[in-house]
Amino acid sequence: MAAASDKARFFLEQSVPELREFERLKLFSLAEISAIARKRSDFEHKINARGSTAADYARYAEFETNVDALRRKRVKRLGIKATSHSGQRRIFFVFDRGTKKHAGDVGLWMQSIEYARRQRAHKKVSQLLADVLRLHPSKPDLWIYAAQFAVEENADMTEARGYMQRGLRFCATKKDLWLQYARLELSYLAKIQARRRILGVAQDHPTASADDDARPDDGPASCGAIPIAIFDTAMAQFHGEGELAHAFVELLADFSDVPASRQVLRHIRNHLLAQHPGHWVTSACSVQDAVFGIPVSSPQFPPALRESLKRLKTARAEGVGQLGLVNWATKP
């Protein structure tokens, strides 16, 4: 117990210069400074004692975050240009101690990462992601998060693909990771299309028929080659599971305005016709294919809808996977 108290006292002494600066700059009253010191003492003794939990570190970090937010507001209000001490550094220090002691608590890792992300400390985020992925490589959500961060914050698709591909080596049996990898690639294609539209490089053809070929100036990647490769590899991994193939089809619905999505859907439909001709997911894919990518306001939509309903009626008449098809067709 004495060792824990000594350790707590050591860390508390390190915060004394900061508290003195608060007093000198009149950022906090003496009563507030005493309250901060007392609260820090409580937290330090708690986290340095036996039986401390990850939640104790999370509460400590939350307290320091609130103190720092108040400090920032008062610095701005008083017109103080700069202070010698950074609340951000102290908060990172609390999180680092917590994740070192409770390395198995993914929730604490994510709180630390989210805080670093809010502070725009991208280098710190990358470091934390590398650490948590090294400790928890079998958690697919972490690989998905890392890939999303690489795209959203660093605009680095190569890095994002690297995260996904490494994740699949550790989590090859996790279906959601395969689906999210396909979503990542389709999102990238959607961004490329939006950029082309803004620059006037290419015109979209959302009402193109299913028989239209990809434009000759498009490379394989822009025609959906990567999502198709992901689908094929996933089918090999899961022995052509029909429900997983349908999950890919459902995913494509979010990208119906991306021309490459039609190529992917056509590939999935051909796969289902070859591997599961009598499965309800094959009929569902065929029904969706008839109206896929055609805006409701388009003159081509009414005949496409009639064709879609005709395919649904035919599938039901043939008794193809009645229960599964009905459940799919009637879901909200």
Summary of the structure (lengths in Angstrom):
residues: 332
radius of gyration: 27.6
end to end distance: 59.5
largest distance: 83.9
contacts: 971
relative contact order: 0.05
helix: 74%
strand: 0%
